[in-house]
Amino acid sequence: MNQSHLAHAIIAVLITVTIWAVMTRLDLPAGEILGAAVAIALYLGREITQHEYKLGIQRGWQWGQTLPVRWWEGLLRGWSKDSALDLIAPAVACLALVLAYQLLW
């Protein structure tokens, strides 16, 4: 685990807590779950997009051209240990926060 994984986890927890606080203020239920889902989805989308661009660059893509990548390739190709941890670290941090809240309150 490196600094970026820890930074992603901290940012994801901050996103979760912010959405949770807003939903609590508005008396809406399940704010912690929605906050965690938004944070995890943000990092999933980020990693998929990075994989799509890496695949496109490998295929000779340049800015201004249509990206030569199928819609599913960013999700299924190009995952390294580092990119997996860029998603797993925020997911674990957010899910741990939600589970701690669910179990303690």
C-alpha positions as CSV (number, residue, x, y, z in Angstrom):
1,M,0.0,0.0,0.0
2,N,1.4,3.4,-0.9
3,Q,0.4,7.0,-0.2
4,S,-2.1,7.3,-3.0
5,H,-4.1,4.3,-1.6
6,L,-4.2,6.0,1.8
7,A,-5.1,9.3,0.3
8,H,-7.9,7.7,-1.7
9,A,-9.3,6.0,1.4
10,I,-9.3,9.3,3.3
11,I,-11.0,11.2,0.5
12,A,-13.6,8.4,0.2
13,V,-14.3,8.5,3.9
14,L,-14.7,12.3,3.7
15,I,-17.1,12.0,0.8
16,T,-19.1,9.4,2.7
17,V,-19.3,11.5,5.9
18,T,-20.3,14.6,3.9
19,I,-23.2,12.9,2.1
20,W,-24.1,11.2,5.4
21,A,-24.2,14.5,7.2
22,V,-26.3,16.2,4.5
23,M,-28.8,13.3,4.5
24,T,-29.0,13.3,8.2
25,R,-29.7,17.0,8.3
26,L,-32.5,16.5,5.8
27,D,-33.9,13.6,7.9
28,L,-33.4,11.1,5.1
29,P,-32.5,7.5,6.0
30,A,-29.5,5.4,5.0
31,G,-27.2,8.4,4.5
32,E,-24.1,6.3,5.5
33,I,-24.9,3.7,2.9
34,L,-25.5,6.2,0.1
35,G,-22.4,8.1,1.0
36,A,-20.3,4.9,0.8
37,A,-21.9,3.9,-2.5
38,V,-21.2,7.3,-4.1
39,A,-17.5,7.3,-2.9
40,I,-16.9,3.7,-4.1
41,A,-18.6,4.4,-7.4
42,L,-16.5,7.5,-7.9
43,Y,-13.3,5.5,-7.5
44,L,-14.6,2.6,-9.6
45,G,-15.4,5.1,-12.4
46,R,-12.0,6.7,-12.0
47,E,-10.1,3.4,-12.4
48,I,-12.1,2.3,-15.3
49,T,-11.5,5.6,-17.1
50,Q,-7.8,5.3,-16.5
51,H,-7.7,1.8,-17.9
52,E,-9.6,3.0,-21.0
53,Y,-7.1,5.8,-21.6
54,K,-4.1,3.4,-21.1
55,L,-5.6,0.9,-23.6
56,G,-6.3,3.7,-26.1
57,I,-2.7,5.0,-25.8
58,Q,-1.4,1.5,-26.4
59,R,-3.5,1.4,-29.6
60,G,-2.1,4.6,-30.9
61,W,-4.9,6.9,-29.8
62,Q,-4.2,10.7,-29.6
63,W,-6.3,13.5,-28.2
64,G,-9.1,14.6,-30.6
65,Q,-9.6,11.1,-31.9
66,T,-12.3,8.6,-30.9
67,L,-11.0,6.3,-28.2
68,P,-10.5,2.9,-29.8
69,V,-11.7,1.0,-26.8
70,R,-14.9,-1.1,-26.4
71,W,-17.3,-0.1,-23.6
72,W,-16.4,-3.1,-21.4
73,E,-12.6,-3.1,-21.8
74,G,-11.9,-0.6,-19.1
75,L,-13.6,-2.8,-16.6
76,L,-12.0,-6.1,-17.6
77,R,-8.6,-5.2,-18.9
78,G,-5.6,-3.4,-17.5
79,W,-6.0,-4.0,-13.8
80,S,-2.7,-4.0,-12.0
81,K,-2.1,-4.6,-8.2
82,D,-1.8,-0.8,-7.8
83,S,-5.0,0.1,-9.7
84,A,-6.9,-2.6,-7.8
85,L,-5.7,-1.2,-4.5
86,D,-6.7,2.3,-5.7
87,L,-10.3,0.9,-5.6
88,I,-10.0,-1.6,-2.8
89,A,-8.6,0.9,-0.2
90,P,-11.5,3.4,-0.4
91,A,-14.0,0.6,-0.6
92,V,-12.7,-1.1,2.6
93,A,-12.5,2.2,4.4
94,C,-16.0,3.2,3.5
95,L,-17.5,-0.2,4.2
96,A,-15.6,-0.4,7.6
97,L,-17.1,3.0,8.5
98,V,-20.7,1.8,7.6
99,L,-20.3,-1.5,9.4
100,A,-18.9,0.2,12.5
101,Y,-21.9,2.5,12.5
102,Q,-24.4,-0.2,11.9
103,L,-22.9,-2.4,14.7
104,L,-22.4,0.3,17.3
105,W,-25.5,2.3,16.9
